Amino acid sequence: MSDKSNLQINGGEPVRTKPFPSWPRPTEAMKKSLIHTLENERWGIGSAAVEQFERKFADFHDSQFALAISTGTAALWVSLKAAGVKAGDEVIVPAYTFVGTATAVLMANAVPVFADIDESTLNMDPALLDDLITDKTKVVMPVHIAGNPAEITAIKQICDRHGIAMIEDAAQAHGTEWEGRKVGAFGMGGIFSFQSSKNMTAGEGGAIISDDEEFINKCFSYQNAGRVREGDWYEHDHLGGNFRLSAFPAALLTAQIESMEKDMAIRDANAAILDSGFEKIEGLELLQKYPGTTRVSHHLYIFRYLKKYFDEKSREQFLEALNGEGIPVYAGYVPLYRERLFIVNRAEYPWLEGVDFEKITLPVTERIADEEAVWLRQNCLLGSEEDAMDILQAVEKVVNAFSN
């Protein structure tokens, strides 16, 4: 019987039937932290639990300041406003990322300018930035996709040369390191998300980190109803919202800081098993790392499927076959500019007059999104070595079937 007929989608037995580790994952430390906060702390404004989280998260991420925020998307909006983004300004973002990166720009009454990506890392390609910068550009916002850092040094140098700010979207990069320092505060500041899938999670939540006290104080104002830090309670000098984080998610997150290193080590080990196996398979391409990368957080494990090596069988056929073998892979993002959101209603977005997102074509982003990217969620890397070997065995099984 051929390998092809042994695939589960052709009636064969799957490699794996048991689930991967569930996520989010409650721990005794989280329960203890929640109960302590419930019984002993303020639940909202002025909570010691929130202040403790901010201190510990700043320390963990090698920065001077941290501000807890209600969501990662809100953290992006707050950061953009604190960086001085106003109506009609331009913010350069990669086209291959979660929609919140770009919707935060629209929410700030600014124009998202989409950059193509480096096919080897799936991050914003710094070689393309100079051609995208105009006299309206206020911020460049690289995303550390999947926890694999963007080329921070090159992007920061470009920003400095043009006198514009760099804000890192580190929503997927908890614990990621560049040149031995954790990401997030290499530019004006950076944001993190604690949404349910993230490597640190409270269900929802976000944070901004920075080494710039003036910037973080402006963030505080936009996060907290326009209030002035250290000012009077009813003193408001910005059009801010209520994007504060309450005490309970802060308590959950503080407990996870203590377990981050252990979880990262498990992901590192299992990702190394997959890397070692996949790099031997012609037609599968691992994501590369820039020379400054010293640690990847593996929020996602992404590799590229090149159909020309598999008798032109599509990426979708590959995903279907792997899912049949018990490996929950999926395609991931679409190019952001294709979202219906960017079919511009001039009555709602007057500052986008003359901008036509439908005319954008970014060839690398489109090829990666449409044909090549294969994603695994981070919880698939939190199991045993046997779990990682199941993934590798299933991929080898499908590849062999597709090659016959």
Summary of the structure (lengths in Angstrom):
residues: 404
radius of gyration: 22.0
end to end distance: 11.9
largest distance: 78.0
contacts: 1412
relative contact order: 0.17
helix: 43%
strand: 16%
